[in-house]
Amino acid sequence: MGAVIVVDAFWGDSGKGKIAAHLARRLGVTYSARAGTGTNAGHSVYMENGKLLKLNQLPAALVQKDSQVRVGSGVAVDPEIFLRELEEYESDFDLKGRTKVDYRCPVITPEFRKAEAEDNGLAHKIGSTKSGTGFALSQFVLRKAKQAKDMPELEGFTTDVAAEMNEACDRGETVLIESSQGTWLSLALTPDYPYCTSDNCTAAASADDVGLNWKHIEEVVMLVKAVPSRVGEGPLPFEISKEEIEDRGIAEYGVTTGRPRRKASQISWPHLRYSVMLNGPTQIALTFCDHLDPDVVGIRDQGKLTRKVMSLVERIEDECGVPVTLVETGKTLDCIVKLDRR
């Protein structure tokens, strides 16, 4: 089939890990690859049995046990986090025999984490996660960073991800690329600089992170969060108060930092249209619909979705000219409704 890219329309925290995991299983992908900047973004998935996966380095699509799990060369790798996640989820997913990082990945060191924690501007003004990702990438640009191939602890876990992904597509196999953060946090594209991340977070950037030839891109699944949110500093259109968040029972907390997520009352349509322009999605996944309308919690049948949710689906399609094909209705991985809109 080729490559399927999962990307976020707004400021992150939209459920990319869950949607990627769902698609990886449904499509039976050969490769599941993590794109993005590094370990500064967490992806979480509540499995059907209620077990929570929390991942900062590996793609959540690793739940597809027949896939090879990869981290692209544009992603900063923290060996400690990489090895910890391997160990934590080995018994559930048999990861060690199928998980590798690109040998060219820049490496996050303890010194980089310390430097970010001590940088007052990053830690307080911008709201950095202090993962060391930004420092690692800056040293990579200066050609001073170590790469995965230089790290003894990663011996046996490195490969040429770009070659593997492109060759798999040449064979007609399906690969999935799981981006991180969100389009409006893109370093070179957001108007909110410096309140952004360390690189771009678009579909094209995600393909570049894993070295994928653009001709292999078959689908771009863009996530639209029904109740947009943002962690850290920077503008958030239609932001609501902490009190309203609590009153509505829709409080969220960041996977990486545990910080409360700021939330909006509605989608900003100009922001969404711009994201469509940048990413060129072929389909849209509408997530966190249970925060928009509690009456859809746990629904798995298209015919049972409420008028409120379906009205939003129709508005998104009218605004974007892109079909909404997935609707998320609750926490666990099975709370996803597949829509026949194409």
N, C-alpha and C positions, 0 to 999 in steps of 0.2 A: 504493500500500500504506500509506504513512504513515511514521512515524519508528521507527527501531530504535536503542536506546540500549545501549551497551556500558559496563559498570560493574564495578568490582572489589569482591569481598566482604570482603577483609581489609585488608592494609597496603600494597597496591601491588605493582609488579614481577611481575604475574601474566601478562603477555603480551597486554595490551589492544590494543597496536598490531597485533600479528600477527592476533589474532582479528578486529579491525576490518577489517584489510586483506582477510582471507579473506571476510568477509561482504560487504564492498563489491563485491568481484569477483563473488561468487556471486549477489548480489541485483541487480547492475547499478544501483547507487544513482545518483541524480541529483546529490545533494549529499553531501559528506563534510565534517563539521564537527568542529572541536576544541572541547571544553568543558574545564572545570577552572580552576585558579587562574592559571597562567601558564607560564613557561619553567622552573619548578623541577622538572618531571617529564619524564623522557625516555622516548620510545617507540621501540623498535627492531624491525626486521623483517629477517630473513635471507631474501633472495629465493632462488628455486629455483636460481639460478646461483651462490649463495654470497655475493653482494654484500650488505653490511650497510648498512641505512638507520638512521641515528640522528637522531631528531627531537625537538626540545624545544618548537617552536612550532606546526608544522603537523601535521595528523592523518596517521597512517600509512596511512589509507584512501585517500590520494592515489594509491596504486598502481592504483586503478580510473581509468583514463585518460579515461573518458567522463564522469567526475563533475566538478562544480564544487567547488573546495576552499575551505573557509571557516574562520575563527576567530571564535567568538562574542563578543558584546559584554561578557560577564562575565569574559573571559580577558585578563589583562595581556599586552600585546604589547611585546616588545623589538625595535625596528626593526632593530638590527644582526643579531640572530639570525634574524629573519624574512627579511631580504634575503639572508643567507648561505645559509640552507636553500634558498631559491628558486634561487640560483645553483648550489649544489652538485648539485641534483637536476633541474635544468632539462633537461639533455640526455637523461636517462632518461625523464622523465615529462611534458615540455612544460608546465611549471607556470605560467609567467608570464602566459599568456593566460587562465588559469582559477582563479587564486588571489587571494583578497581577505580582508581583516579587516573586522570591523564598525567603522564610523566612530566608534563610542562607546567602543571599547576603551580602558582606561587604559594609559598608556605607562610602561614601565620605562626609566629613564635610567641612565647610568653612575654618577650620584650615588647612586641607590638601591642599585645593586650594591655600591658602596663602603661605604655605610652598613651594609648587612647584614654585610659582611665584617668590619667593625670593631666590630660589636655582639657582645660576648663571650658574652652569654647565648644569642643565636641561633646563633652559630657553634660554640660548644662545648657548652653545656648541652643545647640542644635538637637540635643537629645539622642546622641549616639548610643548604640547598644554596647559600645566598648568591647567589641569582639576582637579587635585587632585587624579586621578586614580592610579598613581604609588605609591603615599604615602599610599593610602587606602589599596592597595594590599600588600605593604610591612608590614604594621601594622597587616594585616590579617595573614600573614605568622608568625609573632611574637605572634599571638593570643591576640592582643591588640585592634583590631578594633571592632566597634559595628557592629551588623548585622541588617538586615531589621526588624526582629522581635522585636528589642529593640527600634524602633522609633515610638513614638505615632502618628506622622503624616502619617505613612504608615499602621496604623491599618485598617483592612478591605481590604488591597491590597496585602496581603501575602498569599502564598500557597506553597505546595510541588511540584515544577515544575518537578523534576525528576520523581516522581510517576505519575504525570499526563501524561507526554510525553510517558513514557514506556507503561502505561496502554492503551493509545490511539492507539499505535502501535500494542499492543496485540489484540485490537479489529479490526484490519485491517484498521484503519483510516490513513490518511496522515498528517504528521506534517512537518513543514519547519523550518530549523535552519539557521538563518542569521548571518554569521560571520562578523567580522569587520577587518579593516586594511588589511594587505596582508601577504602572506607566507614569503616574504623576510624581513619582519619586526619582525619575530618571535624571541623572547628573547633567546631561547636556541638552535636555528637552524641557524640563520643568521651569516655569517662571518663578518658582518659589526658592530657587538657589539662594543661600546655602542649605536650606532645609530639605535635604534630599539625601540620596545614598551615593555610593562611590562609583557608579557606572549607570548605563542605561538599562531599563527594565522592560523593553519592548519585545515583540516577537522576533524582529530582526536581530536584536542584541542577543536573544536567547539562542538563536541558531548559530550566531557567531561564537558564543561561549563554548559550544561543543564542536565547532569547526564544521558545521553542516553546510553543504552546498545548497543554495537557495532553491535549486530545481527540485530538490527532494521534499520540499514542504507541501504537504497535501491538505492539511487542515490547521487552522488557528482557532482554538477555542478560547474566547475571551470571557473572563469571569466578571460579572457585574453584581456587586453586592447591593441587595435591595435596600439596606440601611447602611450607607457608606460609613467608614470609620478611619481614624488615623491615630498612630502612636507617635508621641514626641511632639516637637514644635512644628509650626507652619500652618498656613491657612486651611480651614475645612469649611466649605460652603454649607450653610444651613445647620451649623453646629447647635446641638441642644445641650442643656445643662446636665450636670452630674445627677441632680435631683430627678430630672425627668427620666434619665437613663435608668436609675434605680426604681423609680415608680413603675416604669414599663417592664421591668424585669429583663432588660436586654444588656446588662453589663457584660463586658468582655475584658480579657486580660491577655497581654502579649505572651506568646510562647517563649520568646527568648528572655525577656526582662521581667515579666509578670506585671508590667505597668498597665493601668487601666487604659482602655482604648476610648478615645474621644469619638462621639458619634454624631451623625447628621440626621435630620428629620426626613430628608428626601434626597433623591439623586439630582446632581447638577447636570442638566442636559447638555450645556456647552462643553463641559469636561468630558462627558461620554462621547459626544460626536467627535471631539478632537482625538480621543483614544482610538475610535474606529478608524479615523484617518491614518494614524500612526501605525496601527497594528494590522489592519486589513483582515479582521476576523472573518471566518467562514461560518461560524456559529457562536452562539452566546450561551453561557451557563449562568442562570440567575440564582444567586446563593443567599443564604440567611433569610429565606422567605418566612421562616417561623418568627423572626424578629419584626417583620412587617405585619404579619397576621398570625397570631397564636393558634387560630383554628386549623392551620395546615400542618401542625406538628405531627410527624410520623406518617403522613399521607404518602402512598406509593402508587396511586392510581390517578392518571391524568383527569379522569372524569370527576374526581372528588376535590380537585383544587378549587379554592374559593374565587368568587368574582373579583375580589380585591387583588389577588395575585395574578389572575389571568388578565385583568385590566392593565397591570404593570407590564406583563409580557407583551401585550399588544402595543402599548406605548413605546416600549423599547424597540420593537420591530419597526414601528412607524418612524421613529427618530433615526434609527441606524441602518435600516434596509438589510438587516441581518437576522436570520431566524434564531429564536430562543429554542434550544433543543434539550436543555436540562434544567430542572428546577430542584433546588435543595430544600428539604422540608424539616430537617432536624439534625441532631448531633451525629448519629451513627452512620456508618458508611452505606447502609442500605436505605437511608432516607433520601433517595434521589429519584425523581420522576423523569422518565424519558418522554419528551414531547415529540409528536409527529408534526413538525411545522415546515418541512422542506418538501 
